[in-house]
């Protein structure tokens, strides 16, 4: 506060001095102006000007008098003319007449006289004979100029009188201004003195306030929990509060005067001593919060956090350091980090355990389910068919339990992926209801579904997740209901900003007790234990439904009345979509042909099941019991398809696929499909980067295997001619022959570079594949290469859709399509060579 008043006093002094200097400067300026103006009011100057104007008229009259004599004396005439000429020149050039020459009337008369002189001078300066011959003309001109000379004298005298009066008025005004400035300066000095007196009184009061403030500040510093150390510009300690004494275990009187570096170290411990000292001083000279080590007189050290700030005082700059002992906090941080590491390690162990258990469960389950599928194709009795169906149901239930656990793990780990696609809702809901219809009939349940309001057939959402949510709710309702009704409804909602889809599953089952409603969506919660044992289940279904609903940014809730039934509602944001149009540009697919398949699988049962499934459909199968054998066989024989198990001892499936796809063996272009029991999110993408272009999850179903073989075995046809001649002719006409050849060479380079790109990077990122295909397709359209263009557009579409398998198949067709296109282009070039 005193600093503020001191600054205000300084400002007042500066203002007073500035005002005095300005006033004195104004007084000096006005005094000089008065002296100048008085000097300009000079009667002698006026008299000289008046005499000159009068003499000009007199000389003119003398000249005129001699000119009009009967026998004039030419010498005297010329003398009087020269004197008159001299007088006019003085009026025209002399400084005392400068104000007059700027006046209009005076300037007009002076101009007329000068015109007369211009006329008379040649006559006067001519020989006597010529002068006498032009005497009459000169007399006439002289008579005309007489009035101008007279008016010049009169106007000049009048103007000079006005100028003198004006200058006297300016002197009076400047004198008045001088007096006003002197009075203002005096008044300002008086006001400044009064203000200084007032400030002096306020400074005295503020001095007392400062004393009180310092007392409070010392109390605060003395009772602060953090150590406060104040140093001078050289980091010598000048203040050391009690908290600092406790932290560093050093008395204030022992610390004051010592270097701050003897208590604080902010540099790395491995830095050289000179560098550490320089670095420490540099860091201490900054502002901010830092961490370092504190040092006590007993040579022990401890972790500290220090906040640094600089301040300027009248006696020089000071550095204020707020120091805090963070030993306990760092110990707690270490415990927290250790706990986090232990949790991460536990999470990894859990993830590894689940991956292992998934593989270990799915591998024998693959053999079981595969053999059951094969058994169903044999001739069975009714009882045997029933047993087989029971085995299928049990196997699917087991697989569902495994999938439930894995889905929960993926969601909790934040790895659950959502794939939004065009979805037909009636089909999705109908499939769920149909799958539960058999169980519902056995329990005498009327299971049905319908729309509420206007139906909404097509939307964009994740159909797999939506179907699993609905499946869990419907199966849960059917499970706990007997001799009743389960009704599924679907309704389109819109609040103006978002379209939503609401599913409601209402049952007439036993209902849920109010105490259990809050926990119904928790894992492993099955309601009444006795009822749960009758109905069965792990209690994971509703927990999975909740997780998937939240992953889709939706909500799920339940209303239930004990003894009457329950209603589960799910509301999901969706995007309304139009029904898909049939794509007429999609290349036609021919009938599936038999293929030679390399099956790489280390499990004997799984290998036998897959082989029998393939052979039953007419395919030829070569088996490999491990990755190394698979690589050797693939290098020696060109197979149509390779089915590669991922988890194998020695060389696993990923390494084997990389060696096959990255080598130059007979099957390096063959599509490789992964067989895996690992269904964790992100694994499929990792498989793609290893050369595997698709994934088949165990247990293997015959339909899935057939769909995969259908894709790889289909012979794709691309409609259209290699080159449309009319289109090509239009391009040639538009570009000219030279431009056409240049563009054709560029097109050839572009296509061959794209094919070379696929050769160099067989499993390139699909985004790059799509972008390059789009660019080359545009060039193909320019040359009318419709067949190649269609293949490239299909390649782009499949790459954007993530269909790596179809991309791989089209990629194999590109060299042949390009060869046909080149032949057509060469034929066109030969046909258009100009005749010699």
Secondary structure, DSSP 8 states (H G I E B T S, - for coil): -HHHHHHHHHHHHHHHHHHHHHHHHHHHHHHHHHHHHHHH--HHHHHHHHHHHHHHHHHHHHHHHHHTSTT--HHHHHHHHHHHHHHHHHHHH-GGGHHHHTSHHHHHHHHHHHHHHHHHHHHHTS-HHHHHHTHHHHHHHHHHHHHHHHHHHHHHHHHHHHHHHHHHHHHHHHHHHHHHHHHHHHHHHHHHHHHHHHHHHHHHHHHHHHHHHHHHHHHHHHH-SSEEEEE-TT-BEEEE-HHHHHHHT--HHHHTTSBGGGTEE-S-TTS-HHHHHHHHHHHHTS-EEEEEEEE-TTS-EEEEEEEEEEEEETTEEEEEEEEEE-HHHHHHHHHHHHHHHHHHHHHHHHHHHHHHHHHHHHHHHHHHHHHHHHHHTS---HHHHHHHHHHHHHHHHHHHHHHHHHHHHHHHTT------EEEEHHHHHHHHHHHHHHHHHHTT-EEEEEEESS---EEEE-HHHHHHHHHHHHHHHHHT--SSEEEEEEEEEE-SS-EEEEEEEEE-S----HHHHTTTTSTT--SSHHHHHHH---S-HHHHHHHHHHHTT-EEEEEEETTTEEEEEEEEE-EE-------TTS--B------EEEEE-S-HHHHHHHHHHHHHTT-EEEEESSHHHHHHHHHHS--SEEEEES--SSS-HHHHHHHHHHS-STTTTS-EEEEES---TTHHHHHHHTT--EEEESS--HHHHHHHHHHHH--B---S-SS-HHHHHHHHHHHHHHHHHHHHHHHHHHHHHHHHHHHH-TT--HHHHHHHHHHHHHHHHHTT-HHHHHHHHHHHHHHHTT-HHHHHHHHHHHHHHHHHHHHHHHHHHHHTS---
